[in-house]
C-alpha cells in the first residue's frame, strides 16, 4: 500500500517540559511502566505536562499479536508479575497527588487469571494508601472471557471500567486476530451487571479502512451494553511492520462522530485525531459525582 504523509493536524505535543521530565524520572525511580511510553502515545507530552500518567501493570510484554500496537510482544518465558508493583503504584500516585488514576495492562494470556488479581491488589493498595477522594479507572483486557475474574476486579471497587473494542467488527480478523468483538462487548455489558453504578468506557481507532456507517453501528453496539464514555482517535502506524494507515481522518469527521455519539446517548465523547483511551480521563469524575 502507498505511504500516506501525515497531515499538519497530527503534530504531537513537545516532550521536553519540566513536568514531563519529572514524571518520567519518577517512573524510573519506582521501576514502573506507563502505557504512554510503551505504546508511543502522541499525547505523552501533554499528559505528563499536566502531571498525569496511565500506569501499565504486569510488565511491558504483551502476549497478543494485534497488528496496530507498538507494545512489545512475546508468548513464552515472560517474567512473573512484580509483587511490589501494586504498592509502588499507590505510593507514586500519592506522591504525585493524583485525583484520578488510570491503571491499564498488557494482555497476559499466560497467567491463569489473565492478571486480574494484580488489578485487584493495585486497586486495594490505592484505596489503602491514597487520598480517599481519588477516583480509579481500570483499562482491562478481555481476560479471555473469564467473567468471574472481571467480577473480582469490579468487587474491588474501581470507579471506571474501560475496555477498548479498538475497531469495527469487520476488521477484527486483520487488526485483532486473537481478540473477539462479541466477547469485548460482553465484558462491557457484564460490568454493569456486576455493578450498576460503575462508569463504563470504550475506545476505537479510525483510519483503518472503516466506513462512517460502520462507526455509527459500533456506537449502537456499545450503547446497548450501557457504555457511558467513548473515545475516538486516529490510528497511526508505529512501524512499517504494523497494519497500514488507510486514511488520515479529517478533524471535521471527528467532530461529526462526537456530535453523533452525544446525540445517540453517550455521556462523554472524546473524538479528535490525537485522542487516546486515557486522554482527559479525569472527565469521568463528572459522571461519578452524579451517580
Residue frames relative to the residue before (quaternion, step in Angstrom):
aa qw qx qy qz dx dy dz
X 1.0000 0.0000 0.0000 0.0000 0.00 0.00 0.00
X 0.5256 -0.6557 0.4483 0.3047 3.58 -1.00 0.84
X 0.4942 -0.6625 0.4823 0.2902 3.57 -0.99 0.90
X 0.2111 -0.7699 0.5927 0.1063 3.56 -0.98 0.93
X 0.3986 -0.7296 0.5043 0.2334 3.58 -0.70 1.06
X 0.4985 -0.6556 0.4789 0.3039 3.57 -1.03 0.83
X 0.4034 -0.7107 0.5202 0.2482 3.59 -0.96 0.84
X 0.7031 -0.4972 0.3185 0.3963 3.56 -1.28 0.37
X 0.6559 0.5498 -0.3301 0.3982 3.61 1.03 -0.70
X 0.6385 0.5289 -0.3369 0.4463 3.63 1.24 -0.05
X 0.3336 0.7422 -0.5102 0.2785 3.57 1.16 0.48
X 0.3298 -0.7680 0.5222 0.1695 3.59 -0.75 1.08
X 0.6158 -0.5382 0.4306 0.3817 3.51 -1.35 0.27
X 0.5551 -0.5905 0.4648 0.3566 3.57 -1.21 0.51
X 0.3575 -0.7799 0.4890 0.1577 3.55 -1.06 0.83
X 0.6443 0.6203 -0.3004 0.3314 3.60 1.17 -0.31
X 0.3775 0.7510 -0.4816 0.2482 3.63 1.16 0.27
X 0.6838 -0.4853 0.3590 0.4100 3.55 -1.32 0.30
X 0.6793 0.4865 -0.2990 0.4611 3.60 0.86 -0.94
X 0.6110 0.5478 -0.3512 0.4508 3.59 1.02 -0.74
X 0.6748 0.4854 -0.2899 0.4744 3.56 0.89 -0.94
X 0.6502 0.5315 -0.3186 0.4396 3.59 1.01 -0.81
X 0.6717 0.4817 -0.3040 0.4737 3.60 0.88 -0.91
X 0.6375 0.5247 -0.3225 0.4628 3.58 0.97 -0.86
X 0.6439 0.5260 -0.3113 0.4603 3.58 0.97 -0.88
X 0.6738 0.5007 -0.2980 0.4544 3.58 0.92 -0.90
X 0.6187 0.5332 -0.3456 0.4621 3.59 1.02 -0.75
X 0.6559 0.4941 -0.3126 0.4775 3.59 1.02 -0.78
X 0.6407 0.5416 -0.3288 0.4336 3.59 0.92 -0.87
X 0.7452 0.3905 -0.2019 0.5015 3.56 0.98 -0.90
X 0.3709 -0.7480 0.4679 0.2898 3.60 1.32 -0.04
X 0.4240 0.6890 -0.4634 0.3617 3.55 0.94 0.99
X 0.3574 -0.7252 0.5531 0.2014 3.54 -1.29 0.43
X 0.1525 -0.7500 0.6315 0.1244 3.54 -1.21 0.54
X 0.4871 -0.6472 0.4933 0.3171 3.55 -1.02 0.78
X 0.5050 0.6614 -0.4056 0.3782 3.56 1.24 -0.49
X 0.7288 0.3959 -0.2200 0.5135 3.56 0.97 -0.91
X 0.6965 0.5112 -0.2917 0.4105 3.58 0.76 -1.06
X 0.7564 0.3573 -0.1992 0.5105 3.59 1.02 -0.77
X 0.4241 -0.7370 0.4375 0.2927 3.58 1.34 0.23
X 0.0999 0.8387 -0.5267 0.0961 3.57 0.92 0.94
X 0.4459 -0.7165 0.4658 0.2661 3.63 -0.82 0.92
X 0.6755 0.4871 -0.2954 0.4682 3.60 1.23 -0.30
X 0.3002 0.7917 -0.4977 0.1883 3.58 1.25 0.12
X 0.6705 0.5130 -0.3067 0.4396 3.58 0.87 -0.92
X 0.6745 0.4983 -0.2985 0.4557 3.57 0.90 -0.93
X 0.7090 0.4628 -0.2736 0.4563 3.58 0.83 -0.99
X 0.6518 0.4912 -0.3214 0.4803 3.59 0.96 -0.81
X 0.6036 0.5585 -0.3534 0.4460 3.59 1.09 -0.68
X 0.6944 0.4372 -0.2663 0.5057 3.59 1.12 -0.68
X 0.5210 -0.6675 0.3999 0.3509 3.59 1.29 0.14
X 0.5931 0.5490 -0.3827 0.4476 3.59 1.09 0.59
X 0.0159 0.7780 -0.6280 0.0122 3.54 -1.26 0.50
X 0.3526 -0.7006 0.5746 0.2339 3.53 -1.22 0.53
X 0.3035 -0.7784 0.5261 0.1588 3.56 -0.49 1.22
X 0.1845 -0.7744 0.5979 0.0942 3.56 -1.04 0.83
X 0.1976 -0.8158 0.5375 0.0809 3.56 -0.50 1.22
X 0.7657 0.3946 -0.2885 0.4180 3.55 -1.42 0.13
X 0.7048 -0.4697 0.2602 0.4636 3.56 1.12 0.68
X 0.4981 -0.6592 0.4798 0.2952 3.55 -1.28 -0.35
X 0.5836 0.5446 -0.3733 0.4727 3.57 1.28 0.40
X 0.1976 -0.7929 0.5710 0.0791 3.59 -0.76 1.09
X 0.3789 -0.7399 0.5128 0.2146 3.59 -1.08 0.74
X 0.6101 0.5420 -0.3573 0.4543 3.61 1.25 0.03
X 0.3366 -0.7598 0.5267 0.1789 3.58 -1.18 0.55
X 0.0983 0.8164 -0.5592 0.1059 3.59 0.96 0.83
X 0.4603 -0.7471 0.4258 0.2207 3.55 -0.82 1.08
X 0.6830 0.5094 -0.2806 0.4419 3.59 1.24 -0.22
X 0.6853 0.5720 -0.2553 0.3714 3.57 1.17 -0.64
X 0.4000 -0.7418 0.4999 0.1995 3.56 -1.02 0.89
X 0.4881 0.6668 -0.4398 0.3518 3.61 1.24 -0.21
X 0.5553 -0.6335 0.4302 0.3244 3.60 -1.00 0.87
X 0.2090 -0.8024 0.5551 0.0666 3.57 -1.03 0.88
X 0.1442 0.7555 -0.6244 0.1359 3.53 -1.12 0.84
X 0.2573 -0.8001 0.5235 0.1398 3.61 -1.03 0.65
X 0.7799 0.2515 -0.1452 0.5545 3.61 1.19 -0.33
X 0.8431 0.2130 -0.1554 0.4688 3.52 -1.36 0.46
X 0.2975 0.7398 -0.5338 0.2815 3.55 0.95 0.95
X 0.5443 -0.6454 0.4232 0.3286 3.59 -0.94 0.82
X 0.5448 -0.6111 0.4674 0.3336 3.54 -1.18 0.62
X 0.6181 -0.5449 0.3973 0.4040 3.61 -1.14 0.51
X 0.4735 -0.6670 0.5042 0.2769 3.54 -1.07 0.81
X 0.3843 -0.7554 0.4755 0.2357 3.63 -0.51 1.09
X 0.6622 0.5033 -0.3055 0.4635 3.60 1.19 -0.45
X 0.4552 0.7361 -0.4226 0.2689 3.59 1.24 -0.37
X 0.6682 0.5023 -0.3357 0.4342 3.68 0.77 -0.86
X 0.6732 0.4891 -0.2972 0.4683 3.58 0.93 -0.90
X 0.6599 0.5196 -0.3137 0.4428 3.58 0.91 -0.87
X 0.6250 0.5269 -0.3351 0.4685 3.58 1.01 -0.77
X 0.6718 0.4972 -0.3010 0.4592 3.58 0.88 -0.93
X 0.6602 0.5088 -0.3117 0.4561 3.59 0.96 -0.84
X 0.6671 0.4785 -0.3084 0.4806 3.59 0.97 -0.79
X 0.6180 0.5388 -0.3448 0.4570 3.59 1.02 -0.73
X 0.6431 0.5053 -0.3147 0.4818 3.56 1.06 -0.75
X 0.6550 0.5168 -0.3130 0.4539 3.59 0.94 -0.89
X 0.7084 0.4352 -0.2505 0.4959 3.59 1.04 -0.81
X 0.3373 -0.7723 0.4719 0.2590 3.58 1.35 -0.13
X 0.1545 0.8219 -0.5297 0.1417 3.57 0.92 0.93
X 0.3195 -0.7314 0.5714 0.1910 3.54 -1.12 0.76
X 0.7756 0.1056 -0.0441 0.6207 3.56 1.18 -0.63
X 0.0828 -0.8164 0.5716 0.0056 3.57 -0.64 1.10
X 0.1861 -0.7752 0.5971 0.0892 3.54 -1.01 0.89
X 0.0911 -0.7802 0.6186 0.0202 3.55 -0.88 1.04
X 0.0135 0.7868 -0.6164 0.0282 3.56 -0.68 1.10
X 0.2613 -0.7805 0.5559 0.1160 3.56 -1.27 0.00
X 0.4491 -0.5571 0.5946 0.3667 3.46 -1.37 0.17
X 0.4902 -0.6232 0.4981 0.3510 3.60 -1.20 0.33
X 0.0925 -0.8140 0.5735 0.0023 3.56 -0.73 1.13
X 0.0936 -0.8267 0.5548 0.0050 3.55 0.25 1.30
X 0.5930 0.5949 -0.3575 0.4082 3.59 1.24 -0.34
X 0.6561 0.5065 -0.3102 0.4655 3.60 1.21 -0.40
X 0.5893 -0.6190 0.3826 0.3509 3.62 -0.93 0.82
X 0.7717 0.2925 -0.1645 0.5403 3.59 1.04 -0.75
X 0.4694 -0.6983 0.4105 0.3515 3.60 1.31 0.28
X 0.6838 -0.5098 0.2764 0.4428 3.57 1.19 0.48
X 0.3645 0.7649 -0.4758 0.2361 3.61 1.25 0.09
X 0.6463 0.5409 -0.3349 0.4213 3.61 0.94 -0.81
X 0.6204 0.5292 -0.3499 0.4611 3.61 1.10 -0.59
X 0.5920 0.5375 -0.3564 0.4833 3.58 1.12 -0.60
X 0.6635 0.5156 -0.3027 0.4498 3.57 0.87 -1.00
X 0.6702 0.4936 -0.3015 0.4650 3.58 0.88 -0.92
X 0.6549 0.5163 -0.3160 0.4524 3.59 0.97 -0.82
X 0.6429 0.5101 -0.3178 0.4748 3.57 0.94 -0.87
X 0.6634 0.5133 -0.3068 0.4498 3.60 0.91 -0.91
X 0.6565 0.5048 -0.3163 0.4627 3.58 0.98 -0.82
X 0.6305 0.5204 -0.3368 0.4673 3.59 1.00 -0.74
X 0.6397 0.5136 -0.3216 0.4728 3.58 0.96 -0.83
X 0.7101 0.4801 -0.2634 0.4426 3.60 0.95 -0.86
X 0.7850 0.3787 -0.1617 0.4628 3.58 0.97 -0.89
X 0.7467 0.4440 -0.2300 0.4386 3.58 0.90 -0.89
X 0.7055 -0.4040 0.3664 0.4526 3.53 -1.39 0.08
X 0.5040 -0.6877 0.4243 0.3048 3.64 -0.80 0.94
X 0.6382 0.5352 -0.3299 0.4443 3.60 1.23 -0.34
X 0.4582 0.6759 -0.4654 0.3416 3.60 1.23 -0.05
X 0.2259 -0.7518 0.6004 0.1529 3.57 -1.08 0.72
X 0.2670 -0.7948 0.5391 0.0799 3.53 -1.01 0.94
X 0.0788 -0.7756 0.6260 0.0188 3.54 -0.90 1.03
X 0.1051 -0.7842 0.6088 0.0582 3.57 -0.89 0.93
X 0.1701 -0.7547 0.6289 0.0773 3.54 -0.97 0.97
X 0.0686 -0.8659 0.4953 -0.0172 3.54 -0.01 1.34
X 0.5203 -0.5735 0.5206 0.3597 3.53 -1.36 0.26
X 0.6401 -0.5134 0.3739 0.4323 3.59 -1.22 -0.15
X 0.3656 -0.7776 0.4523 0.2392 3.60 1.35 0.10
X 0.5365 -0.6390 0.3822 0.3972 3.57 1.22 0.52
X 0.6482 -0.5477 0.3109 0.4280 3.55 1.15 0.61
X 0.4536 0.6697 -0.4669 0.3575 3.60 1.20 0.35
X 0.1817 -0.8414 0.5030 0.0779 3.56 0.05 1.31
X 0.5391 0.5908 -0.4111 0.4373 3.60 1.21 -0.30
X 0.6547 0.4935 -0.3079 0.4827 3.57 1.05 -0.75
X 0.6097 0.5328 -0.3480 0.4726 3.56 1.07 -0.68
X 0.6450 0.5206 -0.3227 0.4569 3.58 0.94 -0.86
X 0.6248 0.5398 -0.3404 0.4499 3.59 1.01 -0.76
X 0.6367 0.5173 -0.3219 0.4727 3.59 1.01 -0.81
X 0.6947 0.4809 -0.2828 0.4540 3.58 0.84 -0.96
X 0.6189 0.5427 -0.3424 0.4530 3.61 1.10 -0.63
X 0.5987 0.5521 -0.3592 0.4557 3.60 1.22 -0.35
X 0.4262 -0.7751 0.3788 0.2724 3.56 1.40 -0.03
X 0.1464 0.7194 -0.6553 0.1778 3.57 0.42 1.19
X 0.4985 -0.6665 0.4660 0.3001 3.58 -1.17 0.45
X 0.7866 0.1721 -0.0637 0.5896 3.57 1.15 -0.71
X 0.1323 -0.7560 0.6366 0.0756 3.57 -1.00 0.90
X 0.0503 -0.8017 0.5950 -0.0252 3.55 -0.56 1.22
X 0.1170 0.7500 -0.6479 0.0637 3.55 -1.05 0.81
X 0.2847 -0.8028 0.5059 0.1362 3.56 -0.53 1.18
X 0.3091 -0.7232 0.5827 0.2047 3.56 -0.95 0.87
X 0.3499 -0.8186 0.3904 0.2347 3.56 1.38 -0.30
X 0.8041 -0.1251 0.1207 0.5684 3.62 0.85 -0.89
X 0.6750 -0.4832 0.3634 0.4229 3.56 -1.31 0.09
X 0.6746 -0.5339 0.3338 0.3852 3.57 -1.19 0.56
X 0.6358 0.5701 -0.3383 0.3954 3.62 0.91 -0.86
X 0.7323 0.4480 -0.2360 0.4553 3.59 1.04 -0.75
X 0.4091 0.7457 -0.4570 0.2601 3.61 1.22 -0.12
X 0.6597 0.5210 -0.3505 0.4130 3.69 0.76 -0.82
X 0.7180 0.4211 -0.2453 0.4969 3.59 1.08 -0.66
X 0.7691 0.3939 -0.1860 0.4677 3.55 0.86 -1.01
X 0.8043 0.1031 -0.0233 0.5847 3.61 1.01 -0.84
X 0.0370 -0.8748 0.4821 0.0307 3.61 0.67 1.04
X 0.7202 0.4109 -0.2543 0.4977 3.62 1.15 -0.46
X 0.6293 0.4979 -0.3330 0.4952 3.58 1.31 0.16
X 0.2639 -0.7541 0.5847 0.1404 3.54 -1.33 0.18
X 0.4767 -0.7100 0.4447 0.2663 3.57 -0.64 1.15
X 0.6915 0.4776 -0.2849 0.4611 3.59 0.81 -0.99
X 0.6278 0.5324 -0.3397 0.4550 3.57 1.02 -0.73
X 0.6472 0.5159 -0.3195 0.4614 3.57 1.00 -0.80
X 0.6296 0.5162 -0.3307 0.4773 3.58 1.01 -0.75
X 0.6562 0.5176 -0.3129 0.4512 3.58 1.00 -0.81
X 0.5777 0.5667 -0.3705 0.4559 3.60 1.10 -0.65
X 0.6895 0.4767 -0.2745 0.4712 3.57 0.90 -0.95
X 0.6485 0.5206 -0.3104 0.4606 3.57 0.99 -0.83
X 0.6664 0.5148 -0.3050 0.4449 3.59 0.90 -0.92
X 0.5771 0.6060 -0.3833 0.3909 3.59 1.05 -0.71
X 0.6875 0.4665 -0.2749 0.4840 3.58 0.92 -0.91
X 0.6202 0.5343 -0.3441 0.4599 3.59 1.12 -0.59
X 0.6787 0.4813 -0.2863 0.4752 3.58 1.03 -0.77
X 0.7847 -0.0290 0.0383 0.6180 3.59 1.13 -0.68
X 0.3112 -0.8038 0.4791 0.1658 3.57 -0.18 1.28
X 0.6824 0.4967 -0.2880 0.4525 3.61 1.19 -0.46
X 0.5236 0.6478 -0.4301 0.3481 3.60 1.17 -0.26
X 0.4055 -0.6830 0.5522 0.2531 3.56 -1.10 0.77
X 0.1233 -0.8023 0.5806 0.0633 3.59 -0.83 0.94
X 0.1166 -0.8046 0.5804 -0.0461 3.48 -1.12 0.85
X 0.0354 0.7833 -0.6206 0.0061 3.55 -1.16 0.59
X 0.1661 -0.8011 0.5700 0.0762 3.54 -1.24 0.41
X 0.1337 -0.7783 0.6097 0.0690 3.52 -1.26 0.54
X 0.3271 -0.6761 0.6154 0.2390 3.51 -1.42 0.26
X 0.1446 -0.7566 0.6256 0.1239 3.56 -1.19 0.51
X 0.5984 0.5398 -0.4281 0.4089 3.52 -1.26 0.47
X 0.5474 0.6297 -0.3689 0.4096 3.54 1.36 0.23
X 0.6742 -0.4723 0.2967 0.4841 3.55 1.31 -0.05
X 0.4398 0.6944 -0.4501 0.3491 3.56 1.29 0.27
X 0.3914 -0.6791 0.5637 0.2607 3.55 -1.33 0.33
X 0.6463 -0.5184 0.3801 0.4111 3.58 -1.20 0.48
X 0.6522 0.5288 -0.3204 0.4386 3.57 0.91 -0.92
X 0.6472 0.5144 -0.3231 0.4606 3.60 1.07 -0.69
X 0.6214 0.5216 -0.3423 0.4740 3.59 1.07 -0.68
X 0.6581 0.5018 -0.3087 0.4690 3.59 0.94 -0.85
X 0.6373 0.5167 -0.3204 0.4735 3.59 1.05 -0.73
X 0.6221 0.5289 -0.3324 0.4720 3.58 1.05 -0.76
X 0.6043 0.5502 -0.3524 0.4561 3.59 1.01 -0.77
X 0.6543 0.5130 -0.3125 0.4594 3.58 0.91 -0.91
X 0.6359 0.5294 -0.3283 0.4556 3.60 0.99 -0.82
X 0.6705 0.4946 -0.2978 0.4660 3.58 0.96 -0.87
X 0.6517 0.5246 -0.3207 0.4441 3.58 0.97 -0.80
X 0.5940 0.5642 -0.3617 0.4450 3.59 1.09 -0.64
X 0.6814 0.4757 -0.2879 0.4759 3.60 1.08 -0.69
X 0.5566 -0.6318 0.3777 0.3853 3.58 1.26 -0.27
X 0.3155 0.7765 -0.4973 0.2240 3.61 1.22 0.27
X 0.3194 -0.7761 0.5252 0.1404 3.57 -0.93 1.01
X 0.8050 0.1969 -0.0502 0.5573 3.57 0.99 -0.92
X 0.0813 -0.7905 0.6068 0.0180 3.54 -0.97 0.94
X 0.1005 -0.7703 0.6260 0.0677 3.57 -1.02 0.84
X 0.0553 -0.7865 0.6151 -0.0071 3.57 -1.01 0.90
X 0.0893 0.8073 -0.5763 0.0905 3.57 -0.76 1.05
X 0.6052 -0.5672 0.4293 0.3574 3.53 -1.32 0.26
X 0.3824 -0.6822 0.5716 0.2482 3.57 -0.96 0.85
X 0.0286 -0.7766 0.6293 0.0052 3.55 -0.99 0.92
X 0.4518 -0.7265 0.4621 0.2336 3.55 -0.63 1.19
X 0.3805 -0.7606 0.4729 0.2304 3.64 -0.50 1.13
X 0.7842 -0.0337 0.0494 0.6177 3.59 1.01 -0.88
X 0.6711 -0.4932 0.3661 0.4152 3.57 -1.29 0.16
X 0.6346 0.5382 -0.3259 0.4488 3.60 1.24 -0.34
X 0.6194 0.5451 -0.3405 0.4509 3.58 1.28 -0.16
X 0.7257 -0.4198 0.3203 0.4410 3.53 -1.36 0.21
X 0.4520 -0.7220 0.4485 0.2707 3.62 -0.82 0.90
X 0.4764 -0.6104 0.5439 0.3235 3.53 -1.29 0.45
X 0.2651 -0.7696 0.5612 0.1503 3.58 -0.80 1.01
X 0.8061 -0.0254 0.0706 0.5870 3.57 1.10 -0.67
X 0.2601 -0.6898 0.6432 0.2070 3.53 -1.19 0.63
X 0.3062 -0.8071 0.4847 0.1410 3.50 -0.22 1.37
X 0.4752 -0.6967 0.4642 0.2706 3.56 -0.84 1.01
X 0.6115 -0.5766 0.3972 0.3686 3.62 -1.06 0.70
X 0.5992 0.5681 -0.3709 0.4250 3.62 1.07 -0.61
X 0.6365 0.5159 -0.3293 0.4694 3.58 1.08 -0.68
X 0.6170 0.5249 -0.3424 0.4759 3.57 1.05 -0.72
X 0.6340 0.5177 -0.3267 0.4726 3.59 1.00 -0.78
X 0.6200 0.5397 -0.3253 0.4675 3.56 1.06 -0.79
X 0.6635 0.4978 -0.3073 0.4664 3.59 0.91 -0.90
X 0.6388 0.5230 -0.3328 0.4557 3.58 1.00 -0.79
X 0.6588 0.5079 -0.3056 0.4633 3.58 0.90 -0.92
X 0.6827 0.4834 -0.2874 0.4665 3.58 0.88 -0.93
X 0.6451 0.5331 -0.3207 0.4436 3.58 0.99 -0.81
X 0.6631 0.4853 -0.2984 0.4855 3.57 0.98 -0.83
X 0.6333 0.5231 -0.3267 0.4675 3.59 1.02 -0.76
X 0.6707 0.5091 -0.2979 0.4496 3.56 1.00 -0.78
X 0.6787 -0.5382 0.2856 0.4101 3.58 1.13 -0.46
X 0.4444 0.6536 -0.4960 0.3596 3.63 1.17 0.12
X 0.4630 -0.6886 0.4809 0.2833 3.59 -1.02 0.75
X 0.7768 0.0526 -0.0255 0.6270 3.58 1.13 -0.69
X 0.0079 -0.7645 0.6445 0.0077 3.56 -1.03 0.85
X 0.0966 -0.7517 0.6511 0.0419 3.57 -0.77 1.10
X 0.1452 0.8045 -0.5524 0.1631 3.59 -0.37 1.21
X 0.3734 0.6719 -0.5563 0.3156 3.55 -0.48 1.28
X 0.7054 -0.4996 0.2813 0.4168 3.60 -1.12 0.51
X 0.7835 0.3388 -0.1842 0.4873 3.61 0.86 -0.88
X 0.4013 0.7121 -0.4853 0.3103 3.61 1.20 0.21
X 0.0312 -0.7523 0.6577 0.0216 3.54 -1.13 0.81
X 0.7439 -0.4803 0.2265 0.4057 3.57 -1.21 0.42
X 0.7426 0.3690 -0.2320 0.5086 3.61 1.11 -0.51
X 0.3951 0.7318 -0.4731 0.2908 3.58 1.27 0.16
X 0.8327 -0.0291 -0.0449 0.5512 3.58 -0.75 1.13
X 0.1424 0.8398 -0.5117 0.1119 3.57 1.09 0.75
X 0.5915 0.6086 -0.3616 0.3861 3.57 1.14 -0.62
X 0.5099 0.6445 -0.4270 0.3772 3.61 1.21 -0.26
X 0.5266 0.6342 -0.4110 0.3894 3.59 1.19 -0.40
X 0.5482 0.6265 -0.3976 0.3858 3.59 1.15 -0.49
X 0.5783 0.5880 -0.3747 0.4236 3.58 1.17 -0.57
X 0.6779 0.4602 -0.2859 0.4969 3.58 1.01 -0.80
X 0.6295 0.5536 -0.3382 0.4277 3.58 0.96 -0.88
X 0.6502 0.5286 -0.3143 0.4461 3.58 0.97 -0.85
X 0.6945 0.4833 -0.2747 0.4567 3.57 1.09 -0.73
X 0.6444 0.5628 -0.3195 0.4073 3.58 1.19 -0.54
